[in-house]
Amino acid sequence: MKNIDWNSLGFDYVPTDINARAYYKDGAWSELEYTDNEYINMHMATTCLHYGLECFEGLKAFRGADGKVRLFRVDENARRMQSSAEKLCLPAPTVDMFVKACYEVVKRNIEFVPPYESGASLYIRPVLLGTKVGIGVKASQEAMFIVFCSPVGAYFKGGMKPIKVIIDRVQDRAAPRGTGDIKAGGNYASSIFSGEKAHQMGYSNVMYLDATEHKYIEECGAANFFGIKDGTYVTPKSPSILPSITNKSLRQLAQDMGLKVEERPISVDELPTFEEAGACGTAAVISPICSVFDLDTGARVEYGEQVGKTCLELYTRLQDIQYGRAEDKFGWTIVVE
């Protein structure tokens, strides 16, 4: 392994050796190529720079307790990128092409996968860019697909800690029937303003509400929301929520634990009825929520400073699969030989 201080890693870019690239032109994808070049040469009139015709994915590889390196649910990321590409009218890589690129990037940067004991992982970032040169607002028939990686630190250094969340209606994350259900960069751009405001006020995340009525919970920062009550795992359902692969995995694990699972609209008024609440996504798996403060109404919901037992069990079960501590009976992982 590389001579890196694994315990000091955050969620920042660390250079690795190799990235993968492919190009779409004249109706076909090129073969994947592998390079140590960290830069791309792009025309100033390229479509993605002006009209946001780009999408991306995020997933991780883990060095397990047995020393093996595992990719987690990479096929799900491939299918989600295809959904994003379809909505943005971009050429989409096939599932096989996507999986191969991610696999090879991990394999060729295997020394950058942090040791098991560190709790760190290798983050993989596939990106799809519309590369047609032009100044008109129209679909791009040319594209570039890139996969690069970077080691990232354990999200919770020193143990899982609940976070404080704020409801701020000053900014909507996504429009109804817009691009909220795909992983487009514009969704994240439209969250920066309110996110910075929340951080300045001492909160970790913004809980976004639906853009129509500002009544129903959408996402929590860049993650899906879920709540636990009466033996049920409840998560919002809306056409403007990104379908989280972590959330999908947690729903399966919740059912295995004997919990009922509900995907449905969740009103802000329902927040006090939950016994536990959390945000879930690739970065942290689960960020338990200790409190939610509504800036408009002044209402505050408290869930306690300790991690709830259901959140902790769900987190542990998922991490056990990712790190090879438990049998992967769902076939979620691929071992990188």
C-alpha positions in Angstrom: 0.0 0.0 0.0 1.0 3.6 -0.6 2.8 5.6 2.1 -0.2 7.6 3.2 -1.4 8.7 6.6 -4.7 6.9 6.3 -6.0 8.2 9.6 -5.7 11.9 8.5 -7.7 11.5 5.3 -10.8 13.6 4.9 -13.2 13.8 1.9 -10.8 15.5 -0.4 -9.2 14.6 -3.7 -5.9 12.6 -3.3 -4.1 11.9 -6.6 -3.9 8.2 -7.6 -2.1 6.5 -10.5 -4.7 5.7 -13.2 -8.1 6.8 -14.4 -10.3 5.4 -17.2 -11.8 7.2 -20.2 -14.0 6.5 -23.2 -15.5 8.7 -25.9 -18.8 8.7 -27.7 -18.8 9.9 -31.3 -20.6 9.0 -34.5 -23.0 6.7 -32.7 -20.5 4.5 -30.8 -18.3 4.3 -27.7 -14.6 4.0 -28.0 -12.7 1.3 -26.1 -11.9 2.2 -22.6 -8.4 3.7 -22.2 -6.4 4.1 -19.0 -4.1 7.1 -18.3 -2.2 8.8 -15.6 -3.3 12.3 -16.9 -5.5 14.1 -14.4 -6.6 16.8 -16.8 -9.0 16.9 -19.8 -8.6 19.0 -22.9 -11.9 20.7 -23.6 -13.1 23.3 -26.1 -14.5 26.5 -24.5 -17.8 26.0 -26.3 -18.3 22.4 -25.0 -22.0 21.7 -24.1 -21.4 20.6 -20.6 -19.8 23.9 -19.6 -22.7 26.0 -20.7 -25.9 24.0 -20.3 -25.0 21.6 -17.5 -25.2 18.4 -19.7 -23.3 16.2 -17.2 -24.0 13.7 -14.5 -21.9 11.6 -12.1 -22.0 8.8 -9.7 -20.3 8.0 -6.4 -19.4 4.6 -4.9 -16.8 3.0 -2.8 -14.3 0.0 -2.7 -13.4 -1.4 0.7 -10.5 -3.5 1.9 -12.1 -6.2 4.1 -11.2 -7.9 7.3 -9.9 -10.8 5.1 -7.7 -8.5 3.0 -9.9 -8.7 -0.1 -11.0 -5.5 -1.9 -14.7 -5.3 -2.6 -16.7 -3.0 -4.8 -20.3 -2.3 -3.5 -23.3 -2.5 -5.8 -21.5 -1.0 -8.8 -24.2 -2.3 -11.2 -26.8 -0.2 -9.4 -24.6 2.9 -10.0 -24.4 2.0 -13.6 -28.1 1.7 -14.0 -28.6 5.0 -12.2 -26.2 6.8 -14.5 -28.2 5.4 -17.5 -31.3 7.0 -16.0 -29.5 10.3 -15.6 -28.1 10.1 -19.1 -31.6 9.4 -20.5 -33.1 12.5 -18.9 -30.2 14.7 -20.0 -30.3 13.3 -23.6 -26.7 12.1 -23.2 -25.2 8.8 -24.6 -25.0 6.3 -21.8 -22.3 3.8 -21.1 -23.5 0.2 -20.9 -23.7 -1.5 -17.5 -20.8 -3.8 -18.5 -18.7 -0.9 -19.7 -19.4 1.1 -16.4 -18.6 -1.9 -14.2 -15.5 -2.8 -16.1 -14.2 0.8 -15.9 -14.8 1.0 -12.1 -13.3 -2.5 -11.6 -10.1 -1.7 -13.6 -9.7 1.7 -11.9 -9.8 0.0 -8.5 -7.5 -2.8 -9.7 -4.9 -0.4 -11.2 -5.0 1.8 -8.0 -5.2 -1.1 -5.6 -2.4 0.3 -3.4 -4.5 3.3 -2.7 -7.3 1.2 -1.1 -6.9 2.0 2.6 -6.1 -0.7 5.1 -9.1 -2.4 6.9 -8.1 -1.1 10.3 -8.3 2.6 9.2 -12.0 2.5 8.5 -11.2 4.5 5.4 -12.2 3.5 1.8 -11.5 4.2 -1.9 -14.1 6.6 -3.4 -14.8 6.1 -7.1 -16.2 8.9 -9.2 -17.7 8.1 -12.6 -18.5 11.2 -14.7 -20.4 11.6 -17.9 -19.9 14.9 -19.9 -21.6 16.2 -22.9 -18.7 17.2 -25.2 -20.4 18.4 -28.4 -19.1 21.9 -29.3 -21.7 24.4 -30.0 -23.6 27.4 -28.5 -27.2 26.2 -29.1 -29.4 24.7 -26.4 -29.7 21.2 -27.6 -28.8 17.6 -26.9 -25.1 16.5 -27.1 -24.4 13.6 -29.5 -20.9 13.4 -28.2 -19.7 12.5 -24.7 -16.8 11.6 -22.5 -17.0 9.0 -19.8 -14.4 9.2 -17.0 -13.8 7.1 -13.9 -11.3 8.3 -11.3 -10.8 7.4 -7.6 -9.4 8.9 -4.4 -8.9 7.4 -0.9 -11.2 9.0 1.6 -11.2 8.9 5.4 -13.7 7.3 7.7 -16.8 9.6 7.8 -17.1 9.4 11.6 -13.7 9.6 13.2 -14.0 8.3 16.8 -17.4 6.7 16.3 -20.8 7.6 14.8 -22.2 10.9 16.0 -25.7 12.3 15.5 -26.0 15.5 13.5 -28.1 18.6 13.8 -30.4 19.5 10.8 -32.2 22.7 9.8 -35.3 23.3 7.7 -34.8 26.4 5.6 -37.3 27.2 2.9 -35.1 29.9 1.3 -34.0 27.5 -1.4 -35.5 24.5 -3.2 -33.2 21.6 -4.1 -35.1 20.5 -7.2 -38.2 21.5 -9.2 -41.2 19.2 -9.5 -40.8 17.1 -12.6 -37.2 18.5 -13.0 -33.9 16.7 -12.5 -34.1 15.9 -8.8 -34.4 12.2 -9.4 -31.1 12.0 -11.3 -27.5 12.7 -10.2 -27.0 15.9 -12.2 -24.5 18.4 -11.0 -27.1 21.2 -11.2 -29.0 19.7 -8.3 -25.9 20.1 -6.1 -25.2 23.6 -7.4 -28.7 24.7 -6.3 -28.1 23.5 -2.7 -24.8 25.3 -2.0 -26.3 28.6 -0.9 -28.6 27.1 1.8 -26.0 24.5 2.7 -23.4 27.3 3.4 -26.0 29.2 5.5 -26.7 26.1 7.5 -23.0 25.5 8.2 -22.5 29.1 9.3 -25.4 28.6 11.8 -23.8 25.4 13.2 -25.9 22.8 11.5 -24.6 19.9 9.4 -27.3 19.6 6.8 -30.4 21.3 5.3 -33.6 19.3 5.2 -35.2 20.2 1.8 -38.9 20.2 1.4 -41.0 19.7 -1.7 -40.9 22.8 -4.0 -44.7 22.9 -4.5 -46.1 23.1 -1.0 -43.0 23.2 1.2 -44.8 20.6 3.3 -43.2 17.2 2.5 -39.7 16.0 3.2 -37.5 15.5 0.2 -33.8 15.1 0.9 -31.4 15.8 3.8 -28.4 17.6 2.4 -27.1 15.3 -0.4 -28.7 12.3 1.2 -32.0 10.5 1.5 -34.0 10.8 4.7 -35.5 8.0 6.8 -37.3 7.7 10.1 -38.0 4.8 12.4 -41.3 4.3 14.3 -43.5 1.5 15.4 -41.3 -1.2 13.9 -41.3 0.5 10.5 -38.6 2.0 8.3 -40.2 5.0 6.6 -38.6 7.0 3.8 -40.0 9.7 1.5 -41.3 9.0 -1.9 -41.3 11.7 -4.5 -40.5 12.1 -8.2 -37.9 14.7 -7.3 -35.8 12.6 -4.9 -32.6 10.8 -6.1 -33.1 7.1 -5.5 -30.2 6.3 -3.1 -28.5 3.0 -3.5 -27.6 3.1 0.2 -31.3 3.7 1.0 -32.3 0.8 -1.2 -29.8 -1.4 0.6 -31.0 -0.3 4.1 -34.6 -1.0 3.1 -33.6 -4.6 2.3 -31.7 -4.9 5.6 -34.6 -3.4 7.5 -36.9 -6.1 6.2 -34.3 -8.8 7.2 -34.4 -7.4 10.7 -38.2 -7.8 10.8 -39.1 -4.2 10.2 -41.9 -3.1 7.9 -40.8 -0.7 5.1 -42.8 2.2 3.8 -41.9 4.5 0.9 -44.4 7.4 1.0 -44.8 11.2 1.3 -43.7 12.3 4.8 -45.0 15.6 6.1 -42.9 17.8 8.3 -45.6 17.5 10.9 -44.8 13.8 11.2 -41.2 14.4 12.4 -42.1 14.4 16.1 -43.6 10.9 15.7 -40.4 9.2 14.8 -38.3 7.4 17.4 -35.1 7.7 15.3 -34.2 9.6 12.2 -31.3 9.7 9.8 -29.8 10.7 6.5 -28.3 7.9 4.3 -25.9 7.9 1.4 -22.5 6.7 0.1 -20.3 9.0 2.2 -21.5 8.2 5.7 -23.9 5.3 5.1 -26.0 6.6 7.9 -25.9 10.0 9.7 -28.2 9.7 12.7 -30.1 13.0 13.3 -30.3 14.3 16.9 -32.4 17.4 16.1 -34.3 19.2 13.4 -34.9 22.9 13.7 -37.5 24.7 11.5 -36.3 28.3 10.8 -39.7 29.4 9.7 -41.8 28.1 12.5 -39.2 27.9 15.3 -40.3 24.3 16.0 -37.6 21.9 17.1 -37.7 18.1 17.2 -35.2 16.2 19.4 -34.2 12.6 18.9 -31.4 12.5 21.5 -27.6 12.8 21.5 -27.1 9.0 21.4 -27.3 6.9 18.2 -30.5 5.0 18.1 -30.3 1.2 18.3 -32.0 0.6 14.9 -29.8 3.1 13.1 -26.7 1.5 14.7 -27.8 -2.0 13.7 -28.6 -1.0 10.1 -25.3 0.8 9.9 -23.4 -2.2 11.3 -25.1 -4.7 9.0 -24.3 -2.8 5.9 -20.7 -2.1 6.9 -20.3 -5.8 7.7 -21.2 -6.7 4.2 -19.0 -3.9 2.7 -16.0 -4.9 4.7 -16.5 -8.6 4.3 -17.3 -9.3 8.0 -20.6 -10.9 7.1 -21.8 -13.1 4.3 -23.0 -11.2 1.3 -26.2 -13.2 0.7 -27.6 -10.5 -1.6 -24.7 -10.5 -4.1 -24.0 -6.8 -3.6 -20.2 -6.9 -3.7 -17.6 -7.8 -6.4 -14.2 -8.9 -5.2 -11.4 -7.1 -7.1 -8.8 -9.8 -7.8 
